[in-house]
């Protein structure tokens, strides 16, 4: 705008009228969160009293209910013919991301379903493998194998598959999320610890699912599994 130094107190000509700058605000998203911030001017004309909206900042120490009741009393005293209608700035701002909120909730629901179905598959597969190797487990126990040794033996293959799946899925997830965030002018960065935490949770869930059958097979009496039918 060609203003040198602080613009406070400067006079700006706008539509044939002189306006005095009384404050400067930081950039903020006014319209779509997908678009960059555009230059915005807030004007207060003391001569024209046709205000449609008044923004009021409430004190944090005052309860919202008490503040609204006092505001309503003042409003009805000054303009009794108009209805007292109010909206909260944080709720109005949240509406800009309503679609993203829905996508996030749907993604969470489907993620939980996918994890549940995967755990059922792991549980069934671990039960099948433990049943197939029941005699091997009995022989190992007779030869001195401990319960942790047998649990590690049965869980190792499953955890290796989960780890390989994590290595394959991480680049794909990073690429998809990066493309999704590119739609926003102001966005966060995808941190490495998100993938590390996700991998640790996936391995932990798989270990909990598989370990139940592994421990059950490891604690079984080897006499029952090795006896001749």
N, C-alpha and C positions, 0 to 999 in steps of 0.2 A: 504493500500500500504506500510505500515511499515514506513511512514514518521513521524518523531516526530516534534511537533510544527508546525511552518509555513513552507509549502512546497515551497514557492517562492525562486527561485535560486537553488533548488535541481536539480540534474542530474538524468534522468531516461533513462534506456536502453530499446530501443524498436526496434525490428527487426534488431538487430545488429548496431543500430545507437544511439548516445547519444542525448537526448533532454533535454533542459533546461526549467524548469517550470517558466513561466513568469506571470501566473495569475490563479485564481481559480474562477469558476462561481457557483452560486447557482443552486440547482436542478431545472430542467425545463423539460417539456414534449416535447420530440423530435419526437416521432412517434405517436402511438395510445394513446388517452386519457384514454383508458380502462386498459392500462398496467402500471406497476410501472416504475419509472425513473431508467434507467440502467446506469452504468458507461460509460462516454463518454470522449474522448480525442480529442481536436482540435489541429492540428499540422500545423505549418508554417515552411516551408523549404525555406530558403533564396537562396539556391543553385539551387533548382528546381523551375522554374518560370511558371510551367504549371498550373496556377490557372484556375478553371472552374467557380467559383462563388466568388464574393467579397461582403462582408457585409459592408454597410456604414450606419452610424448613422447620420441623418440630424439634424441640430440645430433647436430647436423649434421656434426660432425667424425668420427663413428663410422660405419663402413660398416654398411649394413642387415643384411648376412649375418652379420657378427660379433655384432651386437646381438641378432639373433634366436636365434643359437646359445646365447648366454649366458642369454637369457630362457627358452629351452626347458629348459635345465639347471636353473634355479631352479624353474620350473613343475613339472617332473617330480619334483623333490625334495620339494616341498610337497604336490603332488597327483598322485601317480603313476598313479592309476586313471583319470584323465580324459585324453582326447587333447589335445594342444597344437594349438589352432586359432587363427589370427590373420587379421586383415584390416587393410588400410591405410585411413586416414580419407579421403585424397584420392580413392582409387578408389571408395569407398562413396559419396562426395559426387558423383563424376562420373556414377554410375548414375542419379542423379536427372534427368540431362539426356540419357539414352540415346536417347530418341525424337527430341529435337532434333538430336543428333549424326547419326542416320540420315537425317533430313530434309536436313541440311546436306550430307552426302555425296552423296545422290541429286540434290540441286539442283546440286551441282558437276559431277556426271557429265553431267546433261542440259544444263547450260550449255556445257560443252566440246563436246558433240555439236552443239548449236545453232550455236555459233560455227564449228565445222568445216564444217557444211552451208552456212552463210551464206557462208563464204569460198569454197567450191566454186561457189556461185551467182555470187558477185562475179567470180571468176576466169573463169568461162564467159562472163558478160555482158561483161566487159572485153575478152576475146578476140574476141567477136562485134563489139563496137563498133570495136575497132582494125582488124578486117578490113574493116568497112563504110567506114571513113574512111581507108583505106590511100592512096588517090590524093590526098585532101586533105592528109594528112601529107606526102606526097612534094612537093606543090606548095609547102607552107609551108617545107619544108627548102630547096628550090631558091631561094625568095625570102629566105632568110636566117634562118629560125627555128632556135633552138638546141634541144638536147635537153631542157633544163629547161623551155623554153616549151611544147614538145609534151607532155611528161609532165604539166605543170600543166593543159594544155588537156584532156587525156583523163581526168584524175583529178578535175577540179573538180566535175563533175556527180555522180559517185559520192559524194564527200565531202559534198556538199550534201544528198544523200538520207540519208546516215548521220546527219548533224547534225539534220535534221528528225525522223528516227526517235528520236534521243536526246531531243529536246524533247518528243515525244509520250510516250515511255516513262517519263521521269523522274517526272512527277507520279503516274503509275499505280504505279510501283515504291514511291514514298514512301508512298502511301496504303495499299498492301498491307502493307508492312513496319510501318507505324505500327499498323495493326489487329492484326498478329501480336504486336507487343511489348506491346499493351494487355493481353494475357492474363497478363503477368507483373507481380507487385506491385513488384518491384525490377528496373528495366530501364535500358538505356542510351538515349541520345538519338541520333537519326539526324543525323549531321553533313553539312554541305553538301559537304565535300571528298570524301566517298564518291562522290557523283554526278559531281563534276568529274573525279575520277580515272577513273571508269568511262567517261565520255564521251571522255576523252583516249585511253584504251586502245582503245575501239571505233574511233575515227578512225585511230589508229595501225595497228591490225590491217587495217582496210579499205585504208589507204594502201599497206601492204606488199603486200597481195593484188593491188591494181590496178596498182601501179607496175611489177610484173614485166612484164606485157604492154605497158604504156605505154612503158617503156624499150626493150623489144624492138622495138616499132613505130617508136620515135623513132630508133633506131640503124640501121634498115634503109636500104639504098641506094635513094635516090629513083629511080634509073634503072630498077630492077626494077619499081617500083610504077607508073611513068608510061609505060613502053614500050607501044607499040600491039600488041595481040594479033593 
